[in-house]
Amino acid sequence: MIRTGNEYRASLQDGREVYMDGKRVEDITAHPQFRPLIDVRARIYDMQHEEATRDIMTFEENGEQFPVGNQIPREQEHWHAKRRAVDAVMKDICGVVTRVGDETVGEMWSLADGADILNEINPRFAENINHHIRLAVEEDPFHVSANTDPKGDRSLRPQDQDPDMLTHVVRETDAGIIIRGAKYETAAAYADQAFLKPTIANWGDETYSDYALGCIVRMNAAGVKHICRAGFRNEGTEDDYPLSNRFDEVDTLLVLDDVLIPWEDVLFYRHTRAAAFIRTTLHRYSALPFVQRLITYADMMIGAALWNVKQTGLEKQPAVQEKLAQLAVYREGINAHLTASIALAEESPGGFLMPNQSLLMTGRVHACANLPAMMHLARELCGGQICVTPDLDTFEGDETGIWMRKFYSINDRWNHDDRRRLLAFARDLLNSGYAGHRLTFHLFAQAPPFAHLAAVYRNFGWDGPLDFVKEAAGMSDSIYGE
């Protein structure tokens, strides 16, 4: 059932409403802003077919191949295979993409872990989530998330302001529920479907709410409108901004204007306990592939910095080696957390193999919280030329080229062209609008820092330190209370 890249492209010709710069896009596969990312996703589909990468990208079951990224994790090897597949994609495309499906499908596994809660509402909803988990494996859709609503006045309940500020159900029909509102989601415009979930909300003591909603939304459904931000490719050509032009994942305001959600696509509805459960467990699986991408980003920072000091003859300086070692510690810290979370994985309530939550969530904090400092450290190592170097046209100009060749050629080994290419790459990785966007994306993409730390608080084993100090201090058992 695995599609080819061309089959994926053809599936996007489905009449979906996509807008950029205030104008409707008739063919997103040909649009210069969408095409690079569509090509990346198509490349992932094709890698699942090609002999050189098929065994890395897929697994076999009953004589048929299925995508590794969507495989339900039941043993450690499944997680190791997922990591190998992500690494293979990043190496193949020579960059980083995050919202391509494997990083979001795990959110549905989290909801399946709450089957007992869903059964309290309606056993049909538990059946629905299990059905969609199977479809993700068997049909290999491009599956994304729909998570964050427009904020509105957060001091007020949603009912006390424009109700559309938070996505909600407006009525029921025999065919399903009708929903209104809006969500932000990266890559929605060129995906097949999204798992829509409630944003973080203060439910108070309410048991039921029209805003407590989880469902599958088809990206071409009637009433779904994709209003997309303009891209960073406008900063310059691929020669000067190689990452902005190839890996700028398009963010979308997904407007839901009386959209019908068939009953088979409703995963929970109105039950605030289910909404609270999915908010606190949402990333128990998807945090791993999300954080794994930052290993590749760290490799890119290390490579850019190390090549620069090699070009300029500074790699033997102890102060330079110290900074490179700090980048290596950051990179290996991420790797260690993910590796350990798999080694100490445990069975989830739904019967899946769940990465050790304390190690995974602390690894996410380490990776995301330290990213700004690591980017600044890489800037130091790359030097000030990443912010002052002219564009390719200047290097090739009749009157300017001679001077660029003179001042950017370091020696017989490092010529001006290699020097310019490295500086352009480093500028786009660390200094451009794209670089700033990536930094903010990792600050908020899986909830803000306080929620990252709240996940650590919920999953850390506090009893161990408490018991140790109780024994070491000779405290009595009565301190535990009831």
C-alpha positions in Angstrom: 0.0 0.0 0.0 3.0 2.3 0.1 2.6 5.1 -2.4 5.2 6.4 -4.8 6.3 10.0 -4.8 4.3 10.7 -8.0 1.2 9.1 -6.5 1.6 11.4 -3.5 1.9 14.4 -5.8 -1.2 13.4 -7.7 -3.2 13.0 -4.5 -2.6 16.7 -3.8 -4.6 17.6 -7.0 -7.9 17.3 -5.0 -9.3 20.8 -5.1 -8.1 21.8 -1.6 -8.2 25.5 -0.8 -4.7 26.8 -0.3 -3.8 30.5 -0.1 -0.4 32.3 0.0 0.2 36.0 -0.2 -3.6 36.5 -0.2 -4.1 34.5 -3.4 -5.4 31.0 -4.0 -2.8 28.5 -5.2 -4.2 26.4 -8.0 -1.4 23.8 -8.1 0.7 23.5 -4.9 3.0 20.9 -6.5 4.2 23.5 -9.0 4.3 26.5 -6.6 7.9 27.6 -5.8 7.2 27.7 -2.0 5.5 24.4 -1.7 7.3 22.3 -4.3 10.6 21.8 -2.4 8.9 20.3 0.6 6.5 18.3 -1.5 9.5 16.9 -3.3 11.1 16.0 0.0 8.0 14.1 1.1 7.8 12.4 -2.3 11.4 11.5 -1.9 10.6 9.7 1.3 7.9 7.7 -0.4 10.3 6.8 -3.2 13.0 5.8 -0.7 10.6 3.2 0.6 10.6 1.5 -2.9 14.3 1.9 -3.9 16.5 -1.2 -3.4 19.2 0.8 -1.6 16.9 2.1 1.1 13.8 -0.1 1.1 15.0 -2.3 3.9 15.8 0.7 6.1 12.5 2.5 5.3 10.0 -0.3 5.5 9.2 -3.5 7.4 7.6 -6.7 6.1 4.4 -8.3 7.4 2.5 -11.0 5.7 4.6 -10.6 2.6 3.8 -6.9 2.2 6.0 -3.8 2.9 4.9 -1.1 5.3 6.5 2.2 6.4 8.8 1.9 9.5 7.8 5.4 10.7 4.2 4.3 11.1 4.9 0.9 12.6 3.3 0.4 16.0 6.2 0.1 18.4 6.1 -3.2 20.3 9.8 -3.9 20.9 13.1 -2.1 21.1 14.2 -2.9 17.6 11.1 -1.0 16.3 12.5 2.1 17.8 16.0 1.5 16.6 14.6 1.0 13.1 12.7 4.2 13.3 15.8 6.1 14.2 17.7 4.5 11.3 15.0 5.5 8.9 15.0 9.2 10.1 18.8 9.3 9.8 18.7 7.9 6.3 16.2 10.5 5.2 18.2 13.4 6.7 21.4 12.1 5.1 19.6 11.7 1.7 18.1 15.2 1.6 21.2 16.8 3.2 19.1 18.8 5.6 16.4 18.6 8.3 12.6 18.3 7.9 10.3 17.7 10.9 6.7 17.5 9.8 6.7 14.6 7.4 4.5 12.2 9.2 6.6 9.9 11.4 6.9 12.7 14.0 3.1 13.1 14.4 1.6 9.6 14.0 2.7 8.7 17.5 0.2 11.1 19.0 -2.5 8.7 18.0 -0.7 5.9 19.9 -0.9 8.2 23.0 -4.7 8.4 22.6 -5.0 4.6 22.2 -3.3 4.3 25.6 -6.4 6.0 27.0 -8.8 3.4 25.7 -10.4 3.0 29.1 -11.3 6.7 29.1 -12.6 6.6 25.5 -14.7 3.6 26.5 -16.3 5.6 29.3 -17.5 8.1 26.6 -18.4 5.6 23.9 -16.7 2.4 23.0 -17.0 3.5 19.4 -14.3 6.1 19.9 -11.8 3.6 21.0 -12.6 1.5 18.0 -12.1 4.6 15.8 -8.6 5.4 17.1 -7.5 1.8 16.7 -8.9 1.8 13.1 -6.9 5.0 12.2 -3.7 3.6 13.7 -4.1 0.5 11.5 -4.9 2.8 8.5 -1.7 4.8 9.1 0.3 1.6 8.7 -1.6 0.1 5.9 -2.3 3.1 3.7 0.8 5.3 4.6 -1.0 8.7 4.5 1.0 11.9 5.1 -0.3 12.5 8.6 0.2 15.8 10.5 -1.1 17.4 13.7 -3.5 20.2 14.3 -2.8 21.5 17.8 -2.6 25.2 18.5 -5.6 27.5 18.2 -5.5 31.3 17.7 -5.0 32.6 21.2 -7.8 35.1 21.7 -8.2 36.6 25.2 -6.7 33.8 27.4 -8.0 35.4 30.6 -11.6 34.6 29.4 -13.3 31.3 28.9 -13.9 30.5 25.2 -17.6 30.8 25.8 -17.1 34.5 26.9 -15.5 35.7 23.6 -15.7 34.9 20.0 -16.4 31.1 20.2 -14.3 30.4 17.1 -11.1 31.3 18.9 -11.0 27.7 20.1 -12.1 24.9 17.7 -15.4 23.5 18.8 -18.4 21.4 17.8 -21.4 23.5 16.6 -23.9 20.7 16.0 -24.4 17.0 15.5 -25.8 15.3 12.4 -26.6 11.8 11.4 -23.4 11.9 9.3 -21.1 13.3 12.0 -20.3 16.5 13.8 -19.8 20.0 12.4 -16.9 21.9 13.7 -15.7 25.5 13.5 -12.6 27.4 14.5 -9.0 27.4 13.4 -5.7 25.6 14.1 -2.1 26.3 13.2 -0.1 23.4 11.7 3.1 23.0 9.8 2.8 21.2 6.5 -1.0 20.9 6.6 -1.4 22.4 3.1 0.5 19.4 1.5 -0.6 16.6 3.9 -3.4 14.1 3.6 -4.9 14.4 7.1 -4.4 15.9 10.5 -5.1 14.6 14.1 -6.9 17.6 15.5 -6.7 18.0 19.3 -7.9 20.5 21.9 -5.4 23.2 22.9 -4.3 23.6 26.5 -7.5 24.8 28.3 -8.7 25.4 31.8 -11.6 23.1 32.0 -12.2 23.8 35.6 -14.7 21.3 37.0 -16.6 20.9 33.8 -17.2 17.3 32.7 -18.4 18.2 29.2 -17.4 20.9 26.8 -17.9 21.4 23.0 -14.3 22.5 23.0 -13.0 19.0 24.2 -12.6 17.6 20.7 -10.3 15.1 19.0 -10.8 14.0 15.4 -9.2 13.3 12.0 -9.6 16.1 9.6 -9.1 15.6 5.8 -7.1 18.3 4.3 -9.3 18.5 1.3 -12.6 18.5 3.2 -15.2 21.1 2.3 -14.8 24.1 4.6 -11.1 23.5 5.2 -9.0 26.5 4.1 -5.2 26.6 4.3 -3.9 30.2 4.8 -0.1 29.9 4.6 2.7 32.2 5.6 5.1 33.4 3.0 8.4 31.6 2.8 12.0 32.5 3.6 13.1 31.7 0.1 12.5 35.4 -0.7 15.7 36.2 1.1 17.7 35.0 -1.8 18.5 32.2 -4.3 19.5 28.7 -3.3 23.2 29.6 -4.0 23.0 32.1 -1.1 20.4 30.5 1.1 20.6 26.7 0.5 18.4 25.7 3.5 15.7 28.4 3.2 15.1 27.4 -0.4 14.9 23.7 0.2 13.7 23.0 3.7 11.3 25.8 4.7 8.4 23.8 6.0 5.2 25.9 5.3 3.1 26.8 8.3 -0.7 27.1 7.9 -3.6 28.7 9.6 -6.1 25.9 9.1 -9.5 27.5 9.0 -12.4 25.2 9.8 -15.5 26.7 8.4 -18.4 24.4 9.3 -16.4 21.2 8.5 -18.2 17.9 8.6 -16.3 15.2 10.5 -17.8 11.8 9.9 -18.5 9.7 13.0 -15.8 7.2 12.1 -13.3 10.0 12.2 -14.4 11.3 15.7 -11.9 10.1 18.3 -13.5 11.8 21.4 -16.0 14.6 21.8 -17.2 16.7 24.7 -15.5 14.6 27.4 -13.0 16.9 29.2 -11.2 14.0 30.9 -10.2 12.6 27.5 -9.0 16.1 26.4 -7.0 16.4 29.6 -5.5 13.0 29.1 -4.3 13.6 25.6 -2.8 17.0 26.5 -0.7 15.4 29.3 0.4 12.3 27.3 0.4 13.7 23.7 4.2 13.4 23.2 5.0 10.2 25.0 6.0 8.7 21.6 6.3 11.6 19.2 8.9 13.4 21.3 11.5 10.9 20.2 11.5 11.5 16.5 11.0 15.2 17.1 14.1 15.5 19.3 16.1 13.1 17.1 16.0 15.8 14.3 18.1 18.0 16.6 20.9 15.5 16.4 21.1 16.2 12.7 20.9 19.9 13.3 23.7 19.6 15.8 25.8 17.7 13.2 25.2 20.6 10.8 26.4 23.1 13.3 29.4 21.0 14.2 30.3 20.5 10.6 29.9 24.1 9.6 32.0 25.3 12.6 34.7 22.6 12.2 35.1 23.3 8.4 35.5 27.0 9.1 38.2 26.6 11.7 40.0 24.1 9.4 39.8 26.6 6.5 41.2 29.4 8.7 43.8 27.2 10.4 42.4 27.5 13.9 41.5 23.8 14.6 44.6 23.3 16.8 43.8 26.2 19.2 42.7 24.9 22.6 40.0 27.6 23.0 38.5 26.5 19.7 38.7 22.8 20.6 36.9 23.6 23.9 34.0 25.2 22.0 33.8 22.3 19.5 33.7 19.9 22.5 30.8 21.8 23.9 28.9 21.3 20.7 29.8 17.6 20.8 28.5 17.3 24.4 25.2 18.9 23.3 24.9 16.5 20.4 25.9 13.4 22.4 23.6 14.4 25.2 20.6 14.2 22.9 21.8 10.9 21.5 22.4 9.4 25.0 18.9 10.4 26.2 17.2 8.9 23.2 19.3 5.7 23.3 18.7 5.2 27.0 15.0 5.9 26.7 14.8 3.0 24.3 17.0 0.7 26.4 14.8 1.3 29.4 11.5 1.4 27.5 8.4 0.1 29.2 5.0 -1.2 28.2 2.3 1.4 27.9 -1.3 1.1 29.0 -2.2 0.3 25.4 0.3 -2.5 25.1 2.8 -0.5 23.0 6.5 -0.2 23.9 6.9 3.3 25.3 10.3 5.1 25.6 11.3 5.7 29.2 9.3 8.9 29.8 11.7 10.5 32.3 14.7 10.1 30.1 12.8 11.1 26.9 11.3 14.2 28.4 14.5 15.3 30.1 16.2 14.7 26.7 13.7 17.0 25.1 14.5 19.7 27.6 18.2 19.3 27.1 17.8 19.5 23.3 15.4 22.4 23.0 16.5 24.5 26.0 20.2 24.5 25.0 19.7 25.0 21.3 19.9 28.8 21.4 23.3 28.7 23.2 24.6 26.0 20.8 23.6 28.1 17.8 25.4 31.1 19.3 28.5 29.0 20.0 28.5 27.8 16.4 28.2 31.5 15.3 31.4 32.2 17.3 33.3 29.4 15.6 32.1 30.4 12.2 33.1 34.0 12.7 31.7 37.3 11.6 32.0 36.6 7.9 28.7 34.7 8.0 26.9 38.1 8.4 29.0 40.3 6.1 29.7 38.0 3.0 28.2 39.3 -0.3 26.0 37.1 -2.5 26.9 34.9 -5.4 26.3 37.7 -8.0 29.1 39.7 -6.3 31.5 36.8 -6.5 30.7 36.4 -10.2 30.5 40.1 -11.1 32.8 41.4 -13.9 34.2 44.2 -11.7 33.8 42.7 -8.2 34.6 39.1 -8.8 38.4 39.6 -8.9 38.3 41.1 -5.4 36.1 38.4 -4.0 38.4 35.7 -5.4 41.4 37.5 -3.9 40.0 38.0 -0.4 38.0 34.7 -0.1 40.8 32.4 -1.3 42.7 31.3 1.8 45.4 29.2 0.2 45.9 26.6 -2.6 43.7 24.2 -0.7 40.8 26.5 0.1 39.6 28.4 -2.8 37.1 31.3 -2.9 34.2 29.1 -4.1 34.4 26.5 -1.3 34.8 29.4 1.2 31.7 31.2 -0.1 29.6 28.0 -0.1 30.5 27.2 3.5 29.7 30.7 4.7 26.4 30.8 2.8 25.4 27.5 4.4 26.5 28.6 7.9 24.6 31.9 7.5 21.4 30.2 6.5 21.8 27.6 9.3 22.5 30.2 12.0 21.7 33.7 11.0 18.8 33.9 8.5 15.1 34.2 8.8 14.9 30.5 8.3 17.4 29.9 11.2 15.4 32.1 13.5 12.2 30.3 12.5 13.8 26.9 13.3 14.8 28.2 16.7 11.3 29.4 17.5 9.8 26.2 16.1 11.8 24.1 18.6 10.8 26.4 21.4 7.1 25.9 20.8 6.4 23.0 18.3 5.8 20.4 21.1 4.4 22.9 23.6 6.3 25.8 25.4 9.2 25.3 27.8 7.0 25.3 30.9 5.0 22.3 29.5 8.3 20.5 28.7 9.3 20.9 32.3 5.8 19.9 33.5 6.3 16.7 31.5 9.5 16.0 33.3 7.9 16.7 36.7 5.1 14.2 35.9 7.5 11.5 34.8 10.5 11.7 37.0 10.8 9.1 39.8 10.6 11.4 42.8 10.2 8.5 45.3 13.8 7.4 44.8 15.5 10.6 46.1 12.8 10.8 48.9 13.4 7.3 50.1 17.2 7.7 49.9 17.3 10.9 52.0 14.8 9.4 54.5 17.1 6.5 55.1 20.3 8.6 55.1 18.9 11.1 57.5 17.3 8.5 59.7 13.8 9.9 59.4 10.7 8.0 60.6 8.1 6.2 58.5 5.5 8.6 59.8 6.6 11.4 57.5 4.8 9.7 54.6 1.4 10.3 56.1 -1.5 8.3 54.8 
